[in-house]
Amino acid sequence: LDLRKLLRKKIKDHVKEKERVQELEELAPVPNSFVWNFFDDAMIAAQLTVLDHLNYRSIKSSELLGRGWVHKDKSNRSPNVIQVLKRFNILSNWVTKEIVAYPTHQERGRAIERFISIAKNLLDLNNFQS
């Protein structure tokens, strides 16, 4: 009986944590050009790190066993691993979109320099995901 209660509590906590991650992502989606230029590189890196941390915390060890994310039923086997992969792809696409959105080579170069600066800040935070 106690084991059943403990298991129910663990499941409830996991669901709450997943909902919290989704709420944070809705509140802090990948920014658009207008917004991201107003923030310091270190702040952007810190916020990306918080979101990545929450995503990684939601991964259960059972999702990593048997490489569940490569099977046809990957969304059932490894939903949180899939979420981490999706977030990485969204962020990568955003960076690419931002760089090519600038019309001149000089502006694109400045955008690349800015993303390199953000990446250095991420490295300082030991964030190898973003």
Secondary structure, DSSP 8 states (H G I E B T S, - for coil): -HHHHHHHHHHHHHHHHHHHHHHHHHHS-S--HHHHTTS-HHHHHHHHHHHHHHHHHT--HHHHGGGGGGSTTHHHH-HHHHHHHHHHHHHHHHHHHHHHHSSSHHHHHHHHHHHHHHHHHHHHTT----
